[in-house]
Amino acid sequence: MSQSLEQKDSGLSSKAMRVLAVVMAVLAVIYFLPAFMSRTTEINGVSKAAAYKSAMKVKRYLSTNDRVIFDTAFGLLDKIKSHEGPDAFAKAVDGMTPEEVIELARTEINARIAMGDPEFRQYASWDDMIAKLVDTSLGSPRSRQGAGQQPAPLRQSERPGRPQ
């Protein structure tokens, strides 16, 4: 009789352990699934801080070139819209995709270039500005060295004050 009680008791505890393991697995999936499955493609413009936070998430999925263009567009829009009011930037980019942010910046900058804004005087258009910025920020060989110049050595070959 005592053996049958032990068998029933051990059967009940292993069954309870399996149920507990299943419940824990379901809870783990519910907890971790949103973190792995969320892919933000729009800017959250509730506030300026939220816009910058969502921009960080959005640009994870952009190529390096597109990331530089998006960062430039986002920063310039912030600078331009901040003159219109404290919440103008967040409202302007709310719900936009990176492509829409870039297009909005393109129209704003081209309009400012056409008006003769002194800040953008050195550029002929948005595309000219981006070409110059991407060329210098990605460190292309053309931007680092002039035509026919050799790059400077990383350190001097002579060390004064030390025996050779």
N, C-alpha and C positions, 0 to 999 in steps of 0.2 A: 504494500500500500504506500509506503514512503517513497518507493521508486517511482510510482506513477505520479505522485505529487511533484517530485523533482523534475520529471520529464515535462509535465504540464507547465510548471513554473519556468523552466528554461525555454520552452517553446514560446511562451507568452513574452518573455523578455526579448528574445531574438526578433519576434514579430514587431514588438514595440520599437526596437532599435532600427529595423528596416523602415518603419513608418516615419520615425524621427529623421532618419537619413534622407528620405524622400522630401520631407517638409523642408529640411535645411537646404537641400539642393534647389528646390523651387524658390526659396527665399533668396538664395545666392544669385540665381538667374535674374530674378526680379530686381535685385539691387544693382548688379553689374551690367545688365543689358543696356540701359539707357546711356551709360558712359561710353560703351563701345559702338552703339548704333546711332548716336546723335551726330549729325553732320550739318553744321550751320552753313547756310549759303546766303543768309541775309543779315544786314546790319540791324541791331536792336537800338533804336534811337530814343529810348525812354529818357536817357540822360546822356551827357557827354562821356561820362565814365563808362556807361554801358555800351555806348557806340564804340569806344576804343577797345573794350574787352571783347566784344563780338567781332571786331575787325581782326583782332589777333587770331581768333578761331577761324575766321573766313580765309585768311591768307595762308593757312596751313596747306590748303589744297591747291594753291597757285604755283606755277612754275617760278623760277628765280626772276626771270625777266618781268613776268606779270606782277610778281610781288613788289618789285621796285617801282613799277608804274602805279600799282595800287597804293603803295605807301606815299608816293609823291602826290597822287591825286587826293588821297584822304587828308594829308597834311595841308595841302593848298586850300582845299575846301574848308577845312577848319579855320585857317587863317582868314579867308575871304568872308566866310559866314559869321565869324565872331564879331566883325564890325557891324553886322546887322542886328545883333542882340545876343544875349547869353544862351538862349535855347535854339537859335536859328540853325546852327550846325546840326544838332541832334535831330531836329525836325526835317532838315533837308535830306539826311542820309537814312532816315528811318525806313526799314523794309526794303532797302536797295540791295542788289547783288553787286559783286565787285565790278562787273562790266558796266552796270548802270552808274556806279560811283565814278568810274573812269570817264564815262561819256559826259556826265554832269560837269566834271572838272574840265574836260576838253572844251565844252561850250563856254564855261565861265572864263577860262584862261584865254581862249580865242577872242572873246568879247573884250577882255581887258587889253589884250595886245592891239586889237583894232582901235580901241579908245586912246591908245598911246600911254598906257600906265607905265610910269618910269621903272617900276619894279620888274617888268617883263620886257623892257626895251631891247634887251640883247637877243631876244628870240623872235623868229619870224612867225612861228605858229606853235601850237601845242606839240605837234610831231617833232619839230625842230628842238624844242626844249627837252622832250623825253629822249630823243636821240643823243643829245649832249649829256644828259644826266645818266642814262643807262651806260653810255660809253665810258664815263669817268667812274661811276660807282661800281661797275663790275670789273674794273681794273684791266681793260683791254690793253694790249701792248701799244696801240697807237696813243692812248692817253698817258701812259707812263713814260714813254720816251719819244723824243722828237724824231724827225726823219733822219735816219742814219746815225743817231747817237747810240752809244753803248750804254747799257744800264750801269749805274754806279755800283761799285762793289759793296757788299754787305758790311765788311770791316776792312780796315786798312791792313796792308800786308806788312807794314813796319810797326813795331811796337816800341815807342821811345821809352827809354829808361829800363828796358829789360835786355839781358844778353841774348844775342841771336843764336 
